Amino acid sequence: AAQSGLAGKWTGADRNNHPVTLELVVEGEEATGTLAVGPDPVKTLANGKVQGTTVTFTTPAMMNGRETAITWRGELKDDRLTFTRRLAGGPEMSALSLQRAAR
């Protein structure tokens, strides 16, 4: 039951106050879906995995004209999904907390 608790639509804002929308589809231990952050194009989740109340996935990103990946790790607690993000080979980025969108 905890795994299906991760599925659905999650919304919030990043530290720059850009709206964030995550559509998460969970099948077994696999997570797929899409992520929209502010004015950026919607990204498709890759390498999505679910373990208990934790979800991890990567999204593509452009940095200085090079394609790289951001690794996301989310923890579900009290109906909030709190993510830590790390740029490939780089430092951890600001945390991001999303809440379940009204169904």
N, C-alpha and C positions, 0 to 999 in steps of 0.2 A: 504493500500500500504506500510505503514511503516513496518508492520509485515513481509511481504515477503522480505523486505529489509535486514532482518537479515539472511535469508536463504542463503546457499551457502558455498563456501570454503574460509576460512580466514587463513592467514599465517603471521608469525612474528618470533621473537626470544625472549627467556626469558633472565633474567639478567645474566645468565651463558652462553649466546649466543647459547643455544640449539635451534634448529629449532622447531617451534610450528605450527601444522596444525590442524585446527578445521573444521570439515564438519558438518554444521548445517542444519537440516531439520525442517521446521516449518509447522505445520498443526494446524490452528486455534490458540489456546493459548498454544499448546503443542510443546515442542522442543525435538528433538532426534538427534542422530548423534554420531560422534566419535571425539576423541581428541588424538593427538600424540604429545608428548613432548620429544625431544631429543632421547636418546637410550631406553627410557622406552617403554614397550609394549603399543599398541594402546588401549585406554580405551573407553568404551561405556558410553555415557552420561545417567544419571539417574535424575529423578525428574525435568525434563526440563519444564520451564514455560516461556511464552512470555507475556509481558505487554507493549504495545506501542513500544518504542525503547529500552527496557530493556529485557535481557534474563538472566535467572538463571538456574543453574543445578549443580549436584554434580558428582564427579568422585571418584572412589576408590583410596586409597593410602596406602602404607605400611610404617609405622613409627615404628622403634625399634621392628620390628617383629610382630607388631599388625596391623590389617586392620582397617583403619579409612576412613574418607571421606574429600574431599576438596570441599568447596562450592564456586562456581564461580558466579559472578554477572557482566554482561557486559552491557555497555551502548554504543549505536550506535550514533556517531556524526561525521559528515563530512566524511562519508565512512570509518571511523575507528571504530573498536570495542575494547573498552578499558575495561579490566576486573580488578576487585579486587578479591582476593582469600583469603579464610580463612580456616585454618585447623580446623577440628571439635574440638570445645572447646579451640581453641588456638588463637594466635594473627593473625592479618591480614598479609598476605604475600605480596611480592613486586607486584606492578601493572604490567599488561601485556597489550600491545597494539598490535592489529592485523589489517592487512589491507586486503581488499578483493583481492583474487587471481584472476588473469586474467582468463576470462571465456574461 
